[in-house]
Amino acid sequence: MLRTNPAFLHFMEQFTAGGPEGEAVAIKTFTPGTRLILQGDTISYVYIIREGITKCYIEEENGKEYIFEFLGKGEITGDLEGIRKEKCLCNIEAITSVTAYAIPHTLFAWLLVNNTTFNRLLLEELAVRIRQTCIRTSYQQLYPVEYALLRLLALEAAQDIVISKKDMASYLGITIRTFNRTLKELRAKNILDPKGLNIDLSRKQLEKILRRFEEMR
């Protein structure tokens, strides 16, 4: 639910610390709500998140959003557009304050050809995306919404961030009405506190409930 890539982050720390090529990489800062990448736009940079959390989503013509994933430290964005020279497929928006390495497209293309470590890291990243997309699809098919929502709320608590109801519903692929109904059901089972979104269980109790959902497949 929150993707990170420590290996990519470590590579960028080393790459920018030594050698003239690293001097071409800028550090950019984004406030919450700011888009690093705008759907349908043309960008000149590939970004690797240094600090903070973003959301990756597509906005439909009717204004509805579908969130693919939440991206944290070390995650790369704009790479597909950099490879294929296409307009941006989706939006990348800062949820918290974000700093990111901004790699110019010319340097990105050079790294793909001349740096085997960078090339390998990118291939591994693309493979992980495919795998996690398959896993998420199976969750949506096999598990009830309650299970996915509890996992999302646990992530929110662990990362000490605030994810809006709208973003949670967009990530789960459900309407706000269904989202609120699921909250009501979880509160009726004394899993959530009566008014907020806090999980009213110990970590051990939560893990037991999640395992129970998994055994019901």
C-alpha positions as CSV (number, residue, x, y, z in Angstrom):
1,M,0.0,0.0,0.0
2,L,3.0,2.3,0.5
3,R,5.8,1.5,-1.8
4,T,9.4,2.5,-1.0
5,N,12.7,1.7,-2.6
6,P,15.7,2.0,-0.3
7,A,18.1,0.7,-2.9
8,F,17.2,3.4,-5.4
9,L,17.4,6.1,-2.6
10,H,20.9,4.8,-1.7
11,F,22.0,4.9,-5.3
12,M,20.9,8.5,-5.7
13,E,22.6,9.5,-2.5
14,Q,25.9,8.1,-3.8
15,F,25.4,9.3,-7.4
16,T,24.8,12.9,-6.3
17,A,27.7,12.9,-3.9
18,G,30.4,12.1,-6.4
19,G,31.2,12.8,-10.0
20,P,30.2,15.6,-12.4
21,E,27.1,13.8,-13.7
22,G,25.5,14.0,-10.3
23,E,25.7,17.8,-10.3
24,A,23.0,17.9,-12.9
25,V,20.5,16.4,-10.4
26,A,18.4,19.1,-8.6
27,I,16.6,18.8,-5.3
28,K,13.0,20.0,-5.5
29,T,10.6,20.6,-2.7
30,F,6.8,20.1,-2.9
31,T,4.2,21.2,-0.3
32,P,1.2,18.9,0.5
33,G,-1.4,19.1,-2.3
34,T,1.2,20.1,-5.0
35,R,1.6,17.9,-8.0
36,L,5.0,16.7,-9.0
37,I,3.6,15.3,-12.2
38,L,0.4,16.4,-14.0
39,Q,-1.6,13.9,-16.0
40,G,-1.5,14.7,-19.7
41,D,1.4,17.1,-19.3
42,T,4.9,16.9,-20.8
43,I,7.7,16.8,-18.2
44,S,11.5,17.3,-18.5
45,Y,12.4,15.4,-15.3
46,V,12.2,12.0,-13.7
47,Y,11.8,12.2,-10.0
48,I,13.0,9.9,-7.2
49,I,11.4,10.7,-3.8
50,R,13.9,11.6,-1.1
51,E,11.5,12.4,1.7
52,G,7.8,12.3,2.1
53,I,4.7,10.5,0.7
54,T,2.8,11.0,-2.6
55,K,-0.2,9.5,-4.2
56,C,-0.3,8.2,-7.8
57,Y,-3.7,8.5,-9.4
58,I,-5.6,8.9,-12.7
59,E,-8.4,11.5,-12.9
60,E,-11.3,10.6,-15.1
61,E,-13.1,13.1,-17.3
62,N,-16.0,13.1,-14.8
63,G,-13.7,14.2,-12.0
64,K,-13.5,10.9,-10.3
65,E,-10.0,9.7,-9.1
66,Y,-8.5,6.2,-9.0
67,I,-5.5,5.9,-6.8
68,F,-3.0,3.3,-7.9
69,E,-0.5,3.5,-5.0
70,F,1.0,5.6,-2.3
71,L,4.7,6.2,-3.0
72,G,7.4,6.9,-0.4
73,K,11.2,7.1,-0.1
74,G,13.2,5.9,-3.1
75,E,10.2,5.5,-5.5
76,I,10.8,6.7,-9.0
77,T,8.1,8.6,-11.0
78,G,8.1,9.9,-14.6
79,D,10.3,7.0,-15.7
80,L,7.8,5.6,-18.2
81,E,7.4,9.0,-19.8
82,G,11.2,9.4,-19.8
83,I,11.6,6.1,-21.6
84,R,8.7,6.4,-24.1
85,K,8.8,10.3,-24.5
86,E,5.1,10.4,-23.9
87,K,2.8,12.7,-22.0
88,C,2.2,11.8,-18.3
89,L,-0.2,8.9,-17.8
90,C,-1.2,9.9,-14.3
91,N,-0.8,12.5,-11.5
92,I,1.7,12.3,-8.7
93,E,0.6,14.5,-5.8
94,A,2.4,15.2,-2.5
95,I,0.4,14.1,0.6
96,T,3.1,15.3,3.0
97,S,5.9,17.7,2.4
98,V,8.1,16.1,-0.2
99,T,11.7,16.5,-1.4
100,A,12.7,14.7,-4.6
101,Y,15.7,14.2,-6.8
102,A,14.9,15.8,-10.2
103,I,16.8,14.0,-13.0
104,P,16.8,15.8,-16.4
105,H,15.6,13.5,-19.2
106,T,19.0,13.8,-20.9
107,L,20.8,12.4,-17.8
108,F,18.1,9.8,-17.3
109,A,18.7,8.5,-20.9
110,W,22.5,8.5,-20.3
111,L,22.0,6.5,-17.1
112,L,19.9,3.9,-18.9
113,V,22.7,3.3,-21.4
114,N,25.8,3.8,-19.3
115,N,25.0,2.9,-15.7
116,T,24.3,-0.8,-15.2
117,T,23.3,-0.4,-11.5
118,F,20.7,2.3,-12.4
119,N,19.4,0.1,-15.2
120,R,19.1,-3.0,-12.9
121,L,17.3,-0.9,-10.2
122,L,14.8,0.4,-12.7
123,L,14.1,-3.1,-14.1
124,E,13.6,-4.4,-10.6
125,E,11.2,-1.5,-9.9
126,L,9.2,-2.2,-13.0
127,A,9.0,-5.9,-12.0
128,V,7.8,-5.0,-8.5
129,R,5.1,-2.8,-9.9
130,I,3.7,-5.6,-12.0
131,R,3.8,-8.1,-9.1
132,Q,2.1,-5.7,-6.7
133,T,-0.6,-4.8,-9.2
134,C,-1.4,-8.5,-9.5
135,I,-1.5,-8.8,-5.7
136,R,-3.7,-5.8,-5.3
137,T,-6.1,-7.1,-8.0
138,S,-6.3,-10.4,-6.1
139,Y,-7.1,-8.6,-2.8
140,Q,-10.0,-6.7,-4.5
141,Q,-11.3,-10.0,-5.9
142,L,-10.8,-12.3,-3.0
143,Y,-11.2,-10.2,0.2
144,P,-14.0,-8.0,1.5
145,V,-13.7,-4.2,1.6
146,E,-13.4,-4.4,5.4
147,Y,-10.1,-6.2,5.0
148,A,-8.6,-3.7,2.6
149,L,-9.8,-0.8,4.7
150,L,-8.3,-2.1,7.8
151,R,-4.9,-2.6,6.1
152,L,-5.1,1.0,4.8
153,L,-6.0,2.4,8.3
154,A,-3.1,0.4,9.8
155,L,-0.7,1.9,7.2
156,E,-2.0,5.4,8.1
157,A,-1.4,4.8,11.8
158,A,2.1,3.3,11.2
159,Q,3.2,6.2,9.0
160,D,1.6,8.8,11.2
161,I,-0.1,10.4,8.2
162,V,-3.6,11.6,7.4
163,I,-5.3,10.1,4.3
164,S,-8.7,11.7,3.5
165,K,-11.8,9.6,3.2
166,K,-12.0,10.5,-0.5
167,D,-8.5,9.2,-1.1
168,M,-9.1,6.0,0.8
169,A,-12.3,5.4,-1.2
170,S,-10.4,6.2,-4.4
171,Y,-7.7,3.7,-3.5
172,L,-10.1,1.0,-2.6
173,G,-12.1,1.6,-5.8
174,I,-15.4,2.2,-4.0
175,T,-17.8,5.1,-3.5
176,I,-17.9,7.3,-0.5
177,R,-21.3,5.8,0.3
178,T,-19.8,2.3,0.4
179,F,-16.9,3.6,2.4
180,N,-19.1,5.1,5.1
181,R,-21.2,1.9,5.2
182,T,-18.0,-0.2,5.7
183,L,-17.0,2.2,8.6
184,K,-20.4,1.7,10.2
185,E,-20.0,-2.1,10.0
186,L,-16.5,-2.0,11.5
187,R,-17.7,0.3,14.4
188,A,-20.6,-2.1,15.0
189,K,-18.0,-4.9,15.5
190,N,-16.1,-2.6,17.9
191,I,-13.0,-2.7,15.6
192,L,-13.0,1.1,15.0
193,D,-13.7,3.8,17.6
194,P,-17.3,5.1,17.6
195,K,-16.5,8.5,15.9
196,G,-13.1,8.5,14.3
197,L,-11.0,6.3,12.1
198,N,-8.7,4.9,14.8
199,I,-8.5,1.1,15.1
200,D,-9.7,0.3,18.6
201,L,-7.6,-2.8,18.9
202,S,-4.1,-3.9,19.9
203,R,-1.7,-4.8,17.1
204,K,-2.1,-8.5,18.1
205,Q,-5.9,-8.3,17.9
206,L,-5.7,-6.6,14.5
207,E,-3.4,-9.2,13.1
208,K,-5.8,-11.9,14.3
209,I,-8.7,-10.3,12.5
210,L,-6.7,-9.9,9.3
211,R,-5.7,-13.5,9.4
212,R,-9.4,-14.5,9.9
213,F,-10.3,-12.6,6.7
214,E,-7.5,-14.3,4.9
215,E,-8.7,-17.8,6.0
216,M,-12.2,-16.9,4.7
217,R,-10.9,-16.8,1.0
